[in-house]
Structure formats: C-alpha cells, structure tokens
Amino acid sequence: MVAGLSYAQYKTELALLAVVPEDNVDYVQNLPSAIDWAELAIYQDLDLLSTVSALPSQTLTANARTLVIPANLGLVTLQQINIITPAGTTNPDLGTRNPCLPVTKERLDYEWGSSSGAGVPRLFAPFNQTQTNQTTVYFGPWPGAAYSAEVIGTVRPASLSSTNTSTWISLNLPNLKLAASLVFVSGFQRNFA
C-alpha cells in the first residue's frame, strides 16, 4: 500500500506503473488529462463527504421554473436543494430552509405544466448537465417570487498539479488515484485489452 502521494511522487509512480519514462513527451502531455479523468471518476463514484458543500446562494426567477447552476461553481453531483423564505433572503441561516424533494421531470410537467399556482417550490428535477458542467434544474410549483436556493452537492476541488501538490484523494486514497489514472493511461497507450 502506498502512503499519501505528492504530485512529484504520483508522477513518478504512475510513469513506473505505465512503463514509460517520466520525461516521455506523450506521457507529460497526457498527465493533466489522466489526473482530471481519475479525480472526476473518483468524485462521481464515491461522493466523498470531504467534497460536499453548499454552493453560493442562487436566485430563482418568479414564474420561471428553471434554475441554471453555473459551471464555475464546480458542481459534480446534486444532492439537495433548499428554498429560502422569505423571498429576498440570501443567507439560509437568516431565513427558513424549505427542502425540495427530488422527482422526475415528467411529474413536474404533469403537476405544474405552467406557472399557474406558483408558490414556494417543494419538488425539483435535475434536467441536464452540459459538457461544461452547467446544471439545469426544474421546480414545482414554479417559484412565485425571487426566492434564494441553497444548492448542496459534491463540488470539484482543485486538481493535483505541480502547483497544487497534494489533494484529499492523493493523501487518503493514493492507490485508488493511481488505479483510476492507469485506466486513462491504458487508453492513451492504446491498450484496450
């Protein structure tokens, strides 16, 4: 078992396991992609508590059922949404959290196909997540005012790099990080067996 890995140790160990020189041009060029791919796979599959966070408050638009969570917030997996009342309260601790339950988009379309009956949303459905990691969520009922939404989920911490020499994963799950990186490296080596 490998103890925690710094960036330099990770780079050396991965090169040894991949049986390539550490200064190989293709290896060096693909290393950031291997790190990115491995870390994202680990964050998505394990949903680690160390990466769960409340995002900055998002403001809903009255009579519009859609909330777009910007990609720059780093959301990987959506876990919970609380609507903060009264409307206009941006700090959840100064208002009341009204939890929304996750449902399907079809249920929202059936029960709240229009803004008729708008009020405090009680249900939400993730609609899509773009390749740039922008997430769209639908609500039911549609918001009747400009409520703030507290979005909680797994966020993407800064990746391992020459300037960020350790991460929670590299220190606590170094073998998993190496194994996940080797899955990516096998593709770059054209080893699909």
Summary of the structure (lengths in Angstrom):
residues: 193
radius of gyration: 21.0
end to end distance: 25.4
largest distance: 64.6
contacts: 576
relative contact order: 0.26
helix: 36%
strand: 26%
